[in-house]
Amino acid sequence: MRGEQGAAGARVLQFTNCRILRGGKLLREDLWVRGGRILDPEKLFFEERRVADERRDCGGRILAPGFIDVQINGGFGVDFSQATEDVGSGVALVARRILSHGVTSFCPTLVTSPPEVYHKDLLATYGPLDNVRIVTLAPELGRSHEVIRALTARGICVSLGHSVADLRAAEDAVWSGATFITHLFNAMLPFHHRDPGIVGLLTSDRLPAGRCIFYGMIADGTHTNPAALRIAHRAHPQGLVLVTDAIPALGLGNGRHTLGQQEVEVDGLTAYVAGTKTLSGSIAPMDVCVRHFLQATGCSMESALEAASLHPAQLLGLEKSKGTLDFGADADFVVLDDSLHVQATYISGELVWQADAARQ
């Protein structure tokens, strides 16, 4: 916790000559940071009668909230589904390497595995079950509604996926507390006009009033056809959450790599279960997904950025501190050029990655 007195005495940074994403719009305003949080400059001027200690010229670039990846299975040779005695170093490695892609927060994800693997990984490796934020389950399975209610009571987000559920089963799961769909279109029944299955939740009129259903999309150019991206976005734009579903082969190049209990073959931008043509996760980082999503859907730049920041924060109930540049939020943000390539990444107002430095 940051004390008010300590924050008041901290250095004030003013980011100028930039466009900041706030309230769904890119605004030509300065961004003020102190004590790791976004600062309201009016209070600084009129209540404290202070000015910035340091000004940083952003060269007209975009400042957007840091990207949040809620489904990443690993990367750079690290597999989150493999229990090790030093899992912290693996998570830290991935956290460092994805800074260049604008990701400032992420949920390490365990892929579908035998029950004993979950028990071993979660208890022996990742610690208390209180650290679990999202659980994916198939709503057609027995006792699923009992499980959904128990998980949501503990503050855990329940996601529907890896499922052959029809629409009614999916709707019933939402009434029990489910709020997310795991990588829409992938690992579920194909859309059918008489029963659209889980996909039908995007336009269902049989959901709790005021409930927003969020859904993950792997916009890597491989997992989802651009037309399907457009259909989903136009049907329910406010629920779309960009995810990478990245596997340990992210950043490693072509060849054979492991993912949980599987061996995968990477060929270019595609990863298959070895010996098959079954897709097995993605090797596209988040900034690539943001750019592809923007190009494929023709949505606004603001919408593409919010799909990777605000929406995942809302899914996790963190929208007051993450996924936003509103006053009081954590100063986690990314500096982008007009083509949405990452130029710099900040966490708590501290520069943690810069393109120019990486090229030196």
Secondary structure, DSSP 8 states (H G I E B T S, - for coil): ---HHHHHTS-EEEEES-EEEETTEEE---EEEETTEE--HHHHHHTS----SEEEE-TT-EEEE-EEEEEE-EETTEETTS--TTHHHHHHHHHHHGGGGTEEEEEE---S--HHHHHIIIIIIS--GGG--EEEE-TTSTTHHHHHHHHHHTT-EEEE-SB---HHHHHHHHHHT--EESSTTTTB----SS--GGGGGGT-SSS-TT---EEEE--SSSSS-HHHHHHHHHH-GGGEEE---B-TTTTT-SEEEEETTEEEEEETTEEEETTS--B--B---HHHHHHHHHHHH---HHHHHHHTTHHHHHHTT-TTTSS--STTSB--EEEE-TT--EEEEEETTEEEEEHHHHH-
